[in-house]
Amino acid sequence: MARRLIMSPERVARMLVRLSCEIVERNRGASNVELVGIRRRGAVVAAAIAREMEMLEGRPFEISDLDVSGYRDDRDPAEEIADTSRMTRDMTDRDIVLVDDVLFTGRTARAALDALARYGRPRSVQMAALVDRGHREYPIQPDYIGLFLQTKHRERVDVDVNERFAIHVVE
């Protein structure tokens, strides 16, 4: 398998700053914004965005961690799956930003919308993705995109979330 570096940790760090600024600007501040990371890597990306927003807004941001495994359409419906989400509060009347590392078919994002409904009725739901690969199977578009990267179906985008972020394409 060939692994090709697409973005260095330094470039990803700049991208996270830009995404954070866009979120704060589009929401006219972040007083009503809730960052909800889609488990696993989306939660790590949400934490990085929260750190940048803390510097912009001068206050701490808690992030919620959403487990969508019980809401996926590719699982066995007879299988009982416990919800292990860690939500910081009721999401009613909040501006939610769902965060994921890679947006591909839209199936995970669709599952996240279903899962989110358990935690209240948000005022708005926005989507942020570090990498948008295209190839949608559902009509879902991110509001905030770090990088649009047209890929082949057989390729995989790997976001290394250990301490410093790097983005690779694996073929």
C-alpha positions as CSV (number, residue, x, y, z in Angstrom):
1,M,0.0,0.0,0.0
2,A,1.3,3.4,-1.0
3,R,1.0,6.1,1.6
4,R,1.3,9.7,0.3
5,L,1.5,12.8,2.5
6,I,-1.1,15.4,1.4
7,M,-0.7,17.9,4.3
8,S,2.0,18.3,6.8
9,P,1.2,19.0,10.5
10,E,2.1,22.7,10.0
11,R,-0.4,23.1,7.2
12,V,-3.1,21.3,9.1
13,A,-2.4,23.6,12.1
14,R,-3.1,26.6,9.9
15,M,-6.2,24.9,8.5
16,L,-7.5,24.4,12.1
17,V,-7.0,28.1,12.8
18,R,-8.9,29.0,9.7
19,L,-11.8,26.7,10.4
20,S,-12.1,28.1,14.0
21,C,-12.2,31.6,12.7
22,E,-14.9,30.7,10.1
23,I,-17.0,29.1,12.8
24,V,-16.8,32.1,15.1
25,E,-17.4,34.6,12.3
26,R,-20.4,32.8,10.8
27,N,-22.0,32.4,14.2
28,R,-21.3,36.1,15.2
29,G,-19.2,34.9,18.1
30,A,-19.3,31.5,19.7
31,S,-21.5,32.1,22.8
32,N,-24.2,29.7,21.6
33,V,-21.9,27.3,19.7
34,E,-21.5,23.6,20.8
35,L,-18.8,21.6,19.1
36,V,-19.8,17.9,18.8
37,G,-17.2,15.6,17.6
38,I,-18.2,12.4,15.8
39,R,-16.5,9.5,17.5
40,R,-13.5,8.8,17.2
41,R,-11.3,11.0,15.1
42,G,-14.0,13.7,14.8
43,A,-13.8,14.2,18.5
44,V,-10.1,14.7,18.3
45,V,-10.5,17.3,15.5
46,A,-13.3,19.0,17.5
47,A,-10.9,19.3,20.5
48,A,-8.3,20.9,18.3
49,I,-10.8,23.4,16.9
50,A,-12.0,24.1,20.5
51,R,-8.4,25.0,21.5
52,E,-8.2,27.5,18.7
53,M,-11.7,29.0,19.5
54,E,-10.6,29.4,23.1
55,M,-7.8,31.6,22.0
56,L,-10.2,33.6,19.7
57,E,-13.0,34.0,22.3
58,G,-10.9,34.0,25.5
59,R,-13.0,31.3,27.2
60,P,-12.9,27.6,27.5
61,F,-15.0,25.4,25.1
62,E,-16.2,21.9,26.1
63,I,-16.7,19.5,23.4
64,S,-19.3,16.7,23.2
65,D,-18.4,13.3,21.8
66,L,-21.1,11.6,19.7
67,D,-21.3,7.9,19.2
68,V,-23.2,7.1,16.0
69,S,-22.6,3.4,15.8
70,G,-26.2,2.6,16.8
71,Y,-27.6,4.8,14.1
72,R,-25.6,3.6,11.1
73,D,-27.5,2.1,8.2
74,D,-24.9,-0.6,7.6
75,R,-25.3,-2.4,10.9
76,D,-27.5,-5.3,11.8
77,P,-30.7,-3.8,13.1
78,A,-31.2,-6.7,15.5
79,E,-27.9,-6.0,17.2
80,E,-28.2,-4.0,20.4
81,I,-25.6,-1.2,20.5
82,A,-25.1,0.8,23.7
83,D,-24.8,4.6,23.1
84,T,-21.5,5.7,24.7
85,S,-21.8,9.4,23.7
86,R,-20.5,12.0,26.1
87,M,-22.7,15.0,25.7
88,T,-21.9,18.1,27.8
89,R,-25.4,19.4,28.0
90,D,-28.9,19.5,26.5
91,M,-28.5,20.6,22.8
92,T,-31.9,22.4,22.7
93,D,-31.6,25.9,21.1
94,R,-27.8,25.6,20.6
95,D,-25.9,26.1,17.4
96,I,-24.3,22.7,16.9
97,V,-21.2,22.2,14.8
98,L,-20.8,18.5,14.0
99,V,-17.1,17.8,13.5
100,D,-15.6,14.8,11.6
101,D,-12.1,14.2,10.2
102,V,-13.2,13.0,6.8
103,L,-16.5,13.4,5.0
104,F,-17.0,10.8,2.2
105,T,-20.4,9.3,1.5
106,G,-22.3,11.2,4.1
107,R,-23.6,8.1,5.8
108,T,-21.8,8.8,9.1
109,A,-23.1,12.4,9.0
110,R,-26.6,11.2,8.5
111,A,-26.2,8.8,11.4
112,A,-24.9,11.7,13.5
113,L,-28.0,13.8,12.7
114,D,-30.2,10.9,13.9
115,A,-28.1,10.4,17.1
116,L,-28.1,14.1,17.9
117,A,-31.9,14.2,18.0
118,R,-31.7,12.3,21.3
119,Y,-30.1,15.2,23.0
120,G,-32.5,18.0,22.3
121,R,-33.7,20.2,19.4
122,P,-30.8,22.4,18.2
123,R,-31.4,25.9,16.8
124,S,-29.1,25.0,13.9
125,V,-26.8,22.1,12.9
126,Q,-23.7,22.9,10.9
127,M,-21.0,20.5,9.7
128,A,-17.2,20.8,9.8
129,A,-14.9,18.4,8.1
130,L,-11.1,18.4,8.0
131,V,-11.2,16.7,4.6
132,D,-14.1,16.5,2.1
133,R,-13.5,13.6,-0.4
134,G,-16.7,14.1,-2.4
135,H,-18.5,10.9,-3.6
136,R,-21.7,11.6,-1.6
137,E,-24.4,9.0,-1.3
138,Y,-26.6,11.4,0.8
139,P,-27.3,15.0,0.1
140,I,-25.1,16.3,2.9
141,Q,-22.6,19.2,2.4
142,P,-20.2,20.6,5.1
143,D,-20.4,24.2,6.1
144,Y,-16.7,24.3,6.9
145,I,-14.1,22.4,4.9
146,G,-10.4,22.3,5.7
147,L,-9.5,20.6,2.4
148,F,-11.5,19.4,-0.6
149,L,-9.6,16.4,-1.9
150,Q,-11.0,14.5,-4.9
151,T,-10.1,10.8,-4.4
152,K,-10.7,7.5,-6.1
153,H,-13.2,5.2,-4.4
154,R,-10.5,2.6,-3.6
155,E,-8.2,5.2,-1.9
156,R,-8.5,6.0,1.8
157,V,-7.8,9.3,3.5
158,D,-5.9,8.8,6.7
159,V,-5.8,11.7,9.3
160,D,-3.1,11.0,11.8
161,V,-4.5,12.5,15.0
162,N,-1.6,11.7,17.3
163,E,-0.4,14.9,18.9
164,R,0.2,16.7,15.6
165,F,-2.1,16.2,12.7
166,A,-1.0,15.0,9.2
167,I,-3.1,13.9,6.3
168,H,-2.2,11.0,4.0
169,V,-3.8,9.2,1.1
170,V,-3.4,5.5,1.2
171,E,-3.9,3.5,-2.0
